[in-house]
Amino acid sequence: MLFDFETLPARECYKLIVSTVVPRPVAWVVSQDAAGVLNAAPFSFFNAFTEDPVVIAIGCGPTPKGSTKDTLSNIKATGEFVVNLVSFDAAEQMNVTAIEFPPEVDEIAEAGLTPLASTKVKPPRIAESPVAMECVTFQLIPVGHHTIVLGRVIAMHVRDEAVLDPAKNYIDTPKLGLVGRMHGRGWYTKTTDRIEIPRLTPEEWAAKKDK
């Protein structure tokens, strides 16, 4: 069935895209305003796009009432934030931080999370997260009622037991126990169910076709 995005209302396009582009990693963003008030919120319009420099992107839309989300306001004000990745063990706490609290509420405290000092930016990271990326603003791109936040990663923290070889930067990815965002309002998936499909060279593909 064809869905014509040039004629569909934006809400219907949203439903189609979040139901099909799955699973999506979750950016659990910690930011703070100019006065130092903390905010934590999850975003699933998120991924990594380059490695030199390392740049991640987060699609930040408005609140249900149409106002600017605290995360975007804070990033515009300070230019710094931390992207934490969400493990299965912390998924329920992540969901608490998705509640539309007023700006003065510290979601980290509400969810019973533990802030840890970052090394290069002012916002803290979340101790319960197995991966945290300290970021500075690379670019802000307005797109419709969203803003695409491009962040340059300047430091990464990975839980010690998930580091296989620090000298070679080898990570035990399954041990991170991350979750991905699925369709609907409350569906997620674990990332521990894997299949391996090795990449092929042209020569290997030619040999395989000849069999």
FIKOLZA-1660 file (N, C-alpha, C; in steps of 0.1 Angstrom, whole numbers, plus 5000, padded with zeros to 4 digits):
% residues 211
   i   px   py   pz ch aa at
   1 5008 4988 5000  A  M  N
   1 5000 5000 5000  A  M CA
   1 5009 5012 5000  A  M  C
   2 5005 5022 4992  A  L  N
   2 5012 5035 4991  A  L CA
   2 5007 5045 5001  A  L  C
   3 5016 5052 5008  A  F  N
   3 5012 5063 5017  A  F CA
   3 5020 5075 5011  A  F  C
   4 5012 5085 5007  A  D  N
   4 5018 5097 5001  A  D CA
   4 5020 5107 5012  A  D  C
   5 5033 5109 5015  A  F  N
   5 5036 5118 5026  A  F CA
   5 5034 5133 5022  A  F  C
   6 5033 5135 5009  A  E  N
   6 5031 5149 5005  A  E CA
   6 5016 5153 5007  A  E  C
   7 5007 5144 5009  A  T  N
   7 4993 5147 5011  A  T CA
   7 4988 5144 5025  A  T  C
   8 4995 5135 5033  A  L  N
   8 4991 5131 5046  A  L CA
   8 4994 5142 5056  A  L  C
   9 4985 5143 5066  A  P  N
   9 4988 5152 5077  A  P CA
   9 5001 5147 5085  A  P  C
  10 5007 5157 5091  A  A  N
  10 5020 5154 5098  A  A CA
  10 5018 5143 5108  A  A  C
  11 5007 5143 5116  A  R  N
  11 5005 5133 5126  A  R CA
  11 5004 5119 5120  A  R  C
  12 4999 5117 5108  A  E  N
  12 4998 5104 5102  A  E CA
  12 5012 5100 5097  A  E  C
  13 5019 5109 5092  A  C  N
  13 5033 5106 5088  A  C CA
  13 5041 5101 5100  A  C  C
  14 5039 5108 5111  A  Y  N
  14 5046 5104 5123  A  Y CA
  14 5043 5090 5127  A  Y  C
  15 5030 5086 5127  A  K  N
  15 5026 5073 5131  A  K CA
  15 5033 5062 5122  A  K  C
  16 5033 5065 5109  A  L  N
  16 5039 5056 5099  A  L CA
  16 5054 5054 5101  A  L  C
  17 5061 5065 5104  A  I  N
  17 5076 5065 5105  A  I CA
  17 5080 5058 5118  A  I  C
  18 5073 5061 5129  A  V  N
  18 5078 5054 5141  A  V CA
  18 5073 5040 5142  A  V  C
  19 5064 5036 5134  A  S  N
  19 5060 5022 5134  A  S CA
  19 5068 5013 5125  A  S  C
  20 5076 5019 5116  A  T  N
  20 5084 5012 5107  A  T CA
  20 5099 5013 5109  A  T  C
  21 5104 5025 5113  A  V  N
  21 5118 5026 5115  A  V CA
  21 5121 5022 5129  A  V  C
  22 5124 5009 5131  A  V  N
  22 5126 5003 5144  A  V CA
  22 5136 4992 5143  A  V  C
  23 5143 4989 5154  A  P  N
  23 5143 4996 5166  A  P CA
  23 5152 5009 5165  A  P  C
  24 5148 5019 5173  A  R  N
  24 5156 5031 5173  A  R CA
  24 5163 5032 5187  A  R  C
  25 5176 5036 5187  A  P  N
  25 5183 5038 5200  A  P CA
  25 5177 5050 5207  A  P  C
  26 5178 5050 5220  A  V  N
  26 5172 5061 5228  A  V CA
  26 5183 5070 5234  A  V  C
  27 5182 5083 5231  A  A  N
  27 5191 5092 5237  A  A CA
  27 5185 5097 5249  A  A  C
  28 5191 5094 5261  A  W  N
  28 5186 5099 5274  A  W CA
  28 5194 5111 5277  A  W  C
  29 5188 5123 5274  A  V  N
  29 5196 5135 5274  A  V CA
  29 5195 5142 5288  A  V  C
  30 5207 5145 5293  A  V  N
  30 5208 5153 5305  A  V CA
  30 5213 5167 5301  A  V  C
  31 5206 5177 5305  A  S  N
  31 5210 5191 5302  A  S CA
  31 5207 5199 5315  A  S  C
  32 5212 5212 5315  A  Q  N
  32 5208 5221 5326  A  Q CA
  32 5207 5235 5320  A  Q  C
  33 5199 5243 5327  A  D  N
  33 5197 5256 5323  A  D CA
  33 5208 5265 5328  A  D  C
  34 5208 5278 5325  A  A  N
  34 5218 5287 5328  A  A CA
  34 5220 5288 5344  A  A  C
  35 5209 5285 5351  A  A  N
  35 5210 5286 5366  A  A CA
  35 5214 5273 5372  A  A  C
  36 5216 5262 5364  A  G  N
  36 5221 5250 5369  A  G CA
  36 5210 5240 5372  A  G  C
  37 5197 5243 5369  A  V  N
  37 5186 5233 5371  A  V CA
  37 5187 5222 5361  A  V  C
  38 5187 5210 5366  A  L  N
  38 5189 5198 5357  A  L CA
  38 5176 5194 5350  A  L  C
  39 5178 5187 5339  A  N  N
  39 5167 5181 5332  A  N CA
  39 5172 5168 5325  A  N  C
  40 5163 5158 5326  A  A  N
  40 5166 5145 5319  A  A CA
  40 5154 5141 5311  A  A  C
  41 5156 5137 5298  A  A  N
  41 5145 5133 5290  A  A CA
  41 5150 5124 5279  A  A  C
  42 5141 5114 5275  A  P  N
  42 5145 5105 5265  A  P CA
  42 5140 5109 5251  A  P  C
  43 5148 5106 5241  A  F  N
  43 5144 5109 5227  A  F CA
  43 5148 5097 5218  A  F  C
  44 5138 5093 5210  A  S  N
  44 5141 5082 5201  A  S CA
  44 5143 5085 5187  A  S  C
  45 5141 5098 5183  A  F  N
  45 5146 5103 5170  A  F CA
  45 5161 5106 5172  A  F  C
  46 5169 5096 5171  A  F  N
  46 5183 5097 5176  A  F CA
  46 5192 5087 5169  A  F  C
  47 5204 5091 5165  A  N  N
  47 5214 5082 5160  A  N CA
  47 5228 5089 5159  A  N  C
  48 5238 5081 5156  A  A  N
  48 5252 5086 5153  A  A CA
  48 5254 5086 5138  A  A  C
  49 5261 5097 5133  A  F  N
  49 5262 5099 5119  A  F CA
  49 5276 5100 5114  A  F  C
  50 5285 5104 5121  A  T  N
  50 5299 5106 5116  A  T CA
  50 5309 5102 5127  A  T  C
  51 5322 5099 5123  A  E  N
  51 5332 5095 5132  A  E CA
  51 5344 5105 5133  A  E  C
  52 5344 5115 5124  A  D  N
  52 5356 5124 5124  A  D CA
  52 5351 5138 5120  A  D  C
  53 5346 5146 5129  A  P  N
  53 5344 5144 5143  A  P CA
  53 5332 5135 5145  A  P  C
  54 5331 5129 5157  A  V  N
  54 5319 5121 5161  A  V CA
  54 5307 5130 5163  A  V  C
  55 5297 5129 5155  A  V  N
  55 5285 5137 5156  A  V CA
  55 5273 5129 5158  A  V  C
  56 5265 5131 5168  A  I  N
  56 5252 5125 5169  A  I CA
  56 5241 5135 5166  A  I  C
  57 5229 5130 5163  A  A  N
  57 5218 5138 5160  A  A CA
  57 5205 5134 5168  A  A  C
  58 5198 5144 5173  A  I  N
  58 5186 5142 5181  A  I CA
  58 5175 5151 5175  A  I  C
  59 5164 5145 5172  A  G  N
  59 5152 5152 5167  A  G CA
  59 5144 5157 5179  A  G  C
  60 5144 5170 5182  A  C  N
  60 5137 5175 5194  A  C CA
  60 5124 5182 5189  A  C  C
  61 5113 5177 5192  A  G  N
  61 5100 5183 5189  A  G CA
  61 5095 5191 5200  A  G  C
  62 5083 5198 5198  A  P  N
  62 5077 5205 5209  A  P CA
  62 5070 5197 5219  A  P  C
  63 5066 5203 5230  A  T  N
  63 5058 5196 5240  A  T CA
  63 5044 5194 5234  A  T  C
  64 5036 5185 5241  A  P  N
  64 5022 5183 5236  A  P CA
  64 5014 5197 5235  A  P  C
  65 5018 5206 5243  A  K  N
  65 5011 5219 5243  A  K CA
  65 5017 5229 5233  A  K  C
  66 5028 5224 5226  A  G  N
  66 5034 5233 5216  A  G CA
  66 5045 5241 5220  A  G  C
  67 5049 5241 5232  A  S  N
  67 5060 5249 5237  A  S CA
  67 5074 5242 5235  A  S  C
  68 5085 5249 5236  A  T  N
  68 5098 5243 5234  A  T CA
  68 5101 5234 5246  A  T  C
  69 5106 5222 5243  A  K  N
  69 5110 5213 5254  A  K CA
  69 5122 5219 5262  A  K  C
  70 5122 5215 5275  A  D  N
  70 5133 5220 5283  A  D CA
  70 5147 5216 5278  A  D  C
  71 5148 5204 5273  A  T  N
  71 5161 5200 5267  A  T CA
  71 5166 5209 5257  A  T  C
  72 5158 5213 5247  A  L  N
  72 5162 5222 5236  A  L CA
  72 5165 5236 5242  A  L  C
  73 5157 5241 5251  A  S  N
  73 5159 5254 5257  A  S CA
  73 5173 5254 5264  A  S  C
  74 5176 5243 5271  A  N  N
  74 5188 5243 5279  A  N CA
  74 5200 5242 5269  A  N  C
  75 5199 5234 5259  A  I  N
  75 5210 5232 5249  A  I CA
  75 5213 5246 5242  A  I  C
  76 5202 5253 5239  A  K  N
  76 5204 5266 5233  A  K CA
  76 5210 5276 5242  A  K  C
  77 5207 5274 5255  A  A  N
  77 5213 5284 5265  A  A CA
  77 5227 5281 5268  A  A  C
  78 5231 5268 5269  A  T  N
  78 5244 5264 5274  A  T CA
  78 5254 5258 5264  A  T  C
  79 5248 5251 5253  A  G  N
  79 5256 5245 5243  A  G CA
  79 5262 5232 5248  A  G  C
  80 5257 5226 5259  A  E  N
  80 5263 5214 5264  A  E CA
  80 5252 5204 5269  A  E  C
  81 5255 5191 5267  A  F  N
  81 5245 5181 5272  A  F CA
  81 5252 5168 5272  A  F  C
  82 5246 5158 5278  A  V  N
  82 5251 5144 5279  A  V CA
  82 5241 5135 5274  A  V  C
  83 5245 5126 5264  A  V  N
  83 5236 5116 5259  A  V CA
  83 5239 5103 5266  A  V  C
  84 5230 5098 5274  A  N  N
  84 5231 5085 5281  A  N CA
  84 5224 5075 5273  A  N  C
  85 5229 5062 5272  A  L  N
  85 5221 5052 5265  A  L CA
  85 5214 5044 5276  A  L  C
  86 5203 5038 5272  A  V  N
  86 5194 5032 5282  A  V CA
  86 5195 5017 5282  A  V  C
  87 5198 5011 5294  A  S  N
  87 5199 4997 5296  A  S CA
  87 5185 4992 5300  A  S  C
  88 5183 4979 5299  A  F  N
  88 5170 4973 5303  A  F CA
  88 5168 4975 5318  A  F  C
  89 5178 4975 5326  A  D  N
  89 5177 4977 5340  A  D CA
  89 5172 4991 5344  A  D  C
  90 5174 5000 5335  A  A  N
  90 5171 5014 5339  A  A CA
  90 5159 5019 5330  A  A  C
  91 5153 5010 5323  A  A  N
  91 5142 5014 5314  A  A CA
  91 5130 5021 5321  A  A  C
  92 5126 5015 5332  A  E  N
  92 5115 5021 5340  A  E CA
  92 5118 5035 5345  A  E  C
  93 5130 5037 5349  A  Q  N
  93 5134 5050 5354  A  Q CA
  93 5135 5060 5342  A  Q  C
  94 5139 5055 5331  A  M  N
  94 5139 5064 5319  A  M CA
  94 5125 5068 5316  A  M  C
  95 5115 5059 5317  A  N  N
  95 5101 5062 5314  A  N CA
  95 5096 5073 5324  A  N  C
  96 5101 5073 5336  A  V  N
  96 5097 5084 5346  A  V CA
  96 5102 5097 5341  A  V  C
  97 5114 5098 5335  A  T  N
  97 5119 5111 5330  A  T CA
  97 5112 5116 5318  A  T  C
  98 5104 5107 5312  A  A  N
  98 5096 5111 5300  A  A CA
  98 5083 5119 5304  A  A  C
  99 5080 5119 5317  A  I  N
  99 5068 5126 5322  A  I CA
  99 5070 5141 5319  A  I  C
 100 5059 5148 5315  A  E  N
 100 5060 5162 5312  A  E CA
 100 5060 5170 5325  A  E  C
 101 5071 5170 5333  A  F  N
 101 5072 5178 5345  A  F CA
 101 5074 5193 5341  A  F  C
 102 5071 5202 5350  A  P  N
 102 5075 5216 5348  A  P CA
 102 5090 5218 5348  A  P  C
 103 5095 5229 5343  A  P  N
 103 5109 5231 5341  A  P CA
 103 5117 5230 5354  A  P  C
 104 5111 5234 5366  A  E  N
 104 5119 5235 5378  A  E CA
 104 5120 5221 5385  A  E  C
 105 5114 5210 5379  A  V  N
 105 5115 5197 5385  A  V CA
 105 5127 5190 5379  A  V  C
 106 5135 5184 5388  A  D  N
 106 5147 5176 5385  A  D CA
 106 5143 5162 5382  A  D  C
 107 5142 5158 5369  A  E  N
 107 5138 5144 5366  A  E CA
 107 5147 5134 5371  A  E  C
 108 5160 5137 5372  A  I  N
 108 5169 5127 5378  A  I CA
 108 5166 5123 5392  A  I  C
 109 5162 5133 5400  A  A  N
 109 5158 5131 5414  A  A CA
 109 5145 5124 5414  A  A  C
 110 5135 5128 5406  A  E  N
 110 5122 5121 5406  A  E CA
 110 5123 5107 5403  A  E  C
 111 5132 5103 5394  A  A  N
 111 5133 5089 5390  A  A CA
 111 5143 5081 5399  A  A  C
 112 5148 5087 5409  A  G  N
 112 5157 5080 5418  A  G CA
 112 5170 5076 5412  A  G  C
 113 5175 5085 5402  A  L  N
 113 5187 5082 5395  A  L CA
 113 5199 5089 5402  A  L  C
 114 5211 5085 5398  A  T  N
 114 5223 5090 5405  A  T CA
 114 5231 5098 5395  A  T  C
 115 5232 5111 5397  A  P  N
 115 5241 5119 5388  A  P CA
 115 5256 5118 5391  A  P  C
 116 5264 5117 5381  A  L  N
 116 5278 5116 5382  A  L CA
 116 5284 5128 5375  A  L  C
 117 5294 5134 5380  A  A  N
 117 5301 5145 5374  A  A CA
 117 5307 5141 5360  A  A  C
 118 5304 5150 5350  A  S  N
 118 5311 5148 5337  A  S CA
 118 5325 5153 5338  A  S  C
 119 5333 5150 5328  A  T  N
 119 5347 5155 5328  A  T CA
 119 5349 5168 5320  A  T  C
 120 5341 5170 5310  A  K  N
 120 5343 5181 5301  A  K CA
 120 5332 5191 5299  A  K  C
 121 5320 5187 5304  A  V  N
 121 5308 5196 5303  A  V CA
 121 5302 5197 5317  A  V  C
 122 5293 5207 5318  A  K  N
 122 5287 5209 5332  A  K CA
 122 5276 5199 5335  A  K  C
 123 5267 5196 5325  A  P  N
 123 5257 5186 5329  A  P CA
 123 5263 5173 5333  A  P  C
 124 5257 5166 5344  A  P  N
 124 5262 5153 5348  A  P CA
 124 5257 5142 5339  A  P  C
 125 5263 5130 5340  A  R  N
 125 5258 5118 5334  A  R CA
 125 5250 5111 5344  A  R  C
 126 5244 5100 5339  A  I  N
 126 5235 5092 5348  A  I CA
 126 5243 5079 5351  A  I  C
 127 5245 5076 5364  A  A  N
 127 5253 5065 5368  A  A CA
 127 5247 5052 5364  A  A  C
 128 5234 5051 5363  A  E  N
 128 5227 5039 5360  A  E CA
 128 5228 5035 5345  A  E  C
 129 5233 5045 5337  A  S  N
 129 5235 5042 5322  A  S CA
 129 5248 5036 5320  A  S  C
 130 5249 5026 5311  A  P  N
 130 5262 5019 5308  A  P CA
 130 5271 5027 5298  A  P  C
 131 5265 5037 5292  A  V  N
 131 5272 5045 5282  A  V CA
 131 5268 5059 5283  A  V  C
 132 5277 5069 5284  A  A  N
 132 5273 5083 5284  A  A CA
 132 5283 5090 5275  A  A  C
 133 5277 5099 5267  A  M  N
 133 5285 5107 5258  A  M CA
 133 5284 5122 5261  A  M  C
 134 5295 5128 5265  A  E  N
 134 5295 5142 5267  A  E CA
 134 5296 5150 5254  A  E  C
 135 5286 5159 5252  A  C  N
 135 5285 5166 5239  A  C CA
 135 5285 5181 5240  A  C  C
 136 5289 5187 5230  A  V  N
 136 5288 5202 5228  A  V CA
 136 5280 5204 5215  A  V  C
 137 5273 5215 5214  A  T  N
 137 5265 5217 5202  A  T CA
 137 5274 5219 5190  A  T  C
 138 5271 5211 5180  A  F  N
 138 5277 5213 5167  A  F CA
 138 5269 5222 5157  A  F  C
 139 5256 5219 5157  A  Q  N
 139 5247 5227 5149  A  Q CA
 139 5233 5224 5153  A  Q  C
 140 5224 5234 5152  A  L  N
 140 5210 5233 5154  A  L CA
 140 5203 5236 5141  A  L  C
 141 5195 5226 5137  A  I  N
 141 5188 5228 5123  A  I CA
 141 5173 5228 5125  A  I  C
 142 5166 5239 5123  A  P  N
 142 5152 5239 5124  A  P CA
 142 5146 5231 5112  A  P  C
 143 5137 5222 5115  A  V  N
 143 5130 5214 5105  A  V CA
 143 5115 5213 5109  A  V  C
 144 5107 5221 5102  A  G  N
 144 5093 5221 5106  A  G CA
 144 5091 5226 5121  A  G  C
 145 5084 5218 5129  A  H  N
 145 5083 5222 5143  A  H CA
 145 5093 5214 5151  A  H  C
 146 5102 5207 5145  A  H  N
 146 5113 5201 5152  A  H CA
 146 5126 5209 5151  A  H  C
 147 5135 5206 5159  A  T  N
 147 5149 5211 5158  A  T CA
 147 5158 5199 5158  A  T  C
 148 5166 5197 5148  A  I  N
 148 5176 5186 5148  A  I CA
 148 5189 5191 5155  A  I  C
 149 5191 5186 5167  A  V  N
 149 5203 5189 5175  A  V CA
 149 5215 5180 5170  A  V  C
 150 5225 5186 5164  A  L  N
 150 5237 5179 5161  A  L CA
 150 5247 5182 5172  A  L  C
 151 5252 5171 5179  A  G  N
 151 5261 5173 5190  A  G CA
 151 5274 5166 5187  A  G  C
 152 5285 5173 5190  A  R  N
 152 5298 5167 5188  A  R CA
 152 5302 5160 5201  A  R  C
 153 5305 5148 5200  A  V  N
 153 5309 5140 5212  A  V CA
 153 5324 5143 5215  A  V  C
 154 5326 5147 5227  A  I  N
 154 5340 5151 5231  A  I CA
 154 5345 5141 5242  A  I  C
 155 5337 5133 5248  A  A  N
 155 5341 5123 5257  A  A CA
 155 5330 5112 5258  A  A  C
 156 5335 5100 5261  A  M  N
 156 5325 5089 5263  A  M CA
 156 5329 5081 5275  A  M  C
 157 5319 5077 5283  A  H  N
 157 5321 5068 5295  A  H CA
 157 5314 5055 5292  A  H  C
 158 5321 5044 5294  A  V  N
 158 5315 5031 5292  A  V CA
 158 5318 5023 5305  A  V  C
 159 5307 5016 5309  A  R  N
 159 5308 5008 5322  A  R CA
 159 5320 4998 5321  A  R  C
 160 5328 4998 5331  A  D  N
 160 5341 4990 5331  A  D CA
 160 5339 4976 5326  A  D  C
 161 5329 4969 5332  A  E  N
 161 5327 4955 5329  A  E CA
 161 5323 4952 5314  A  E  C
 162 5320 4963 5307  A  A  N
 162 5316 4961 5293  A  A CA
 162 5328 4964 5283  A  A  C
 163 5339 4968 5289  A  V  N
 163 5351 4971 5281  A  V CA
 163 5360 4958 5280  A  V  C
 164 5361 4953 5268  A  L  N
 164 5369 4941 5266  A  L CA
 164 5384 4944 5266  A  L  C
 165 5388 4954 5259  A  D  N
 165 5402 4958 5257  A  D CA
 165 5403 4973 5256  A  D  C
 166 5406 4980 5267  A  P  N
 166 5407 4995 5266  A  P CA
 166 5418 5000 5256  A  P  C
 167 5428 4992 5255  A  A  N
 167 5439 4997 5246  A  A CA
 167 5434 4997 5231  A  A  C
 168 5426 4987 5228  A  K  N
 168 5421 4986 5214  A  K CA
 168 5407 4991 5212  A  K  C
 169 5401 4997 5223  A  N  N
 169 5388 5002 5223  A  N CA
 169 5377 4992 5219  A  N  C
 170 5379 4980 5224  A  Y  N
 170 5369 4969 5221  A  Y CA
 170 5359 4969 5232  A  Y  C
 171 5346 4969 5228  A  I  N
 171 5335 4970 5238  A  I CA
 171 5327 4957 5236  A  I  C
 172 5322 4951 5248  A  D  N
 172 5313 4940 5248  A  D CA
 172 5299 4945 5247  A  D  C
 173 5295 4947 5234  A  T  N
 173 5282 4954 5232  A  T CA
 173 5270 4947 5239  A  T  C
 174 5269 4933 5237  A  P  N
 174 5257 4927 5244  A  P CA
 174 5257 4929 5259  A  P  C
 175 5269 4931 5265  A  K  N
 175 5269 4933 5280  A  K CA
 175 5263 4946 5284  A  K  C
 176 5262 4956 5274  A  L  N
 176 5256 4969 5277  A  L CA
 176 5241 4967 5281  A  L  C
 177 5235 4957 5275  A  G  N
 177 5221 4954 5278  A  G CA
 177 5211 4965 5273  A  G  C
 178 5214 4972 5262  A  L  N
 178 5206 4983 5258  A  L CA
 178 5193 4980 5253  A  L  C
 179 5184 4989 5253  A  V  N
 179 5170 4987 5247  A  V CA
 179 5169 4997 5235  A  V  C
 180 5159 4993 5226  A  G  N
 180 5156 5002 5215  A  G CA
 180 5141 5005 5215  A  G  C
 181 5138 5016 5209  A  R  N
 181 5124 5021 5209  A  R CA
 181 5117 5014 5197  A  R  C
 182 5105 5009 5200  A  M  N
 182 5097 5002 5190  A  M CA
 182 5085 5011 5186  A  M  C
 183 5074 5006 5182  A  H  N
 183 5062 5013 5178  A  H CA
 183 5053 5016 5190  A  H  C
 184 5043 5025 5187  A  G  N
 184 5034 5028 5198  A  G CA
 184 5039 5036 5209  A  G  C
 185 5032 5038 5220  A  R  N
 185 5036 5047 5230  A  R CA
 185 5045 5040 5241  A  R  C
 186 5045 5027 5242  A  G  N
 186 5052 5021 5252  A  G CA
 186 5060 5009 5249  A  G  C
 187 5063 5006 5236  A  W  N
 187 5070 4994 5232  A  W CA
 187 5085 4996 5230  A  W  C
 188 5092 4987 5236  A  Y  N
 188 5107 4987 5235  A  Y CA
 188 5112 4973 5232  A  Y  C
 189 5124 4972 5228  A  T  N
 189 5130 4958 5226  A  T CA
 189 5144 4958 5231  A  T  C
 190 5147 4946 5236  A  K  N
 190 5161 4943 5240  A  K CA
 190 5170 4941 5228  A  K  C
 191 5183 4945 5229  A  T  N
 191 5192 4943 5218  A  T CA
 191 5201 4931 5220  A  T  C
 192 5197 4922 5228  A  T  N
 192 5205 4910 5230  A  T CA
 192 5202 4898 5221  A  T  C
 193 5191 4899 5213  A  D  N
 193 5188 4889 5203  A  D CA
 193 5194 4893 5190  A  D  C
 194 5205 4885 5186  A  R  N
 194 5213 4889 5175  A  R CA
 194 5214 4878 5165  A  R  C
 195 5216 4882 5152  A  I  N
 195 5220 4873 5142  A  I CA
 195 5233 4879 5135  A  I  C
 196 5242 4870 5130  A  E  N
 196 5254 4875 5124  A  E CA
 196 5253 4872 5109  A  E  C
 197 5255 4883 5101  A  I  N
 197 5255 4882 5087  A  I CA
 197 5268 4888 5082  A  I  C
 198 5279 4880 5080  A  P  N
 198 5292 4886 5076  A  P CA
 198 5292 4894 5063  A  P  C
 199 5299 4905 5063  A  R  N
 199 5300 4913 5051  A  R CA
 199 5309 4905 5041  A  R  C
 200 5305 4907 5028  A  L  N
 200 5312 4899 5017  A  L CA
 200 5320 4909 5008  A  L  C
 201 5332 4903 5004  A  T  N
 201 5339 4910 4993  A  T CA
 201 5333 4907 4980  A  T  C
 202 5337 4915 4969  A  P  N
 202 5332 4911 4956  A  P CA
 202 5336 4897 4952  A  P  C
 203 5348 4893 4956  A  E  N
 203 5353 4880 4952  A  E CA
 203 5345 4869 4960  A  E  C
 204 5342 4871 4972  A  E  N
 204 5334 4861 4980  A  E CA
 204 5320 4860 4974  A  E  C
 205 5314 4872 4970  A  W  N
 205 5301 4871 4964  A  W CA
 205 5301 4863 4951  A  W  C
 206 5311 4866 4942  A  A  N
 206 5312 4859 4930  A  A CA
 206 5314 4844 4932  A  A  C
 207 5322 4840 4942  A  A  N
 207 5323 4826 4945  A  A CA
 207 5310 4820 4950  A  A  C
 208 5303 4827 4958  A  K  N
 208 5290 4822 4963  A  K CA
 208 5280 4821 4952  A  K  C
 209 5280 4830 4942  A  K  N
 209 5270 4829 4931  A  K CA
 209 5273 4817 4922  A  K  C
 210 5286 4813 4921  A  D  N
 210 5290 4802 4913  A  D CA
 210 5287 4788 4918  A  D  C
 211 5284 4788 4931  A  K  N
 211 5281 4775 4937  A  K CA
 211 5267 4770 4933  A  K  C
% end
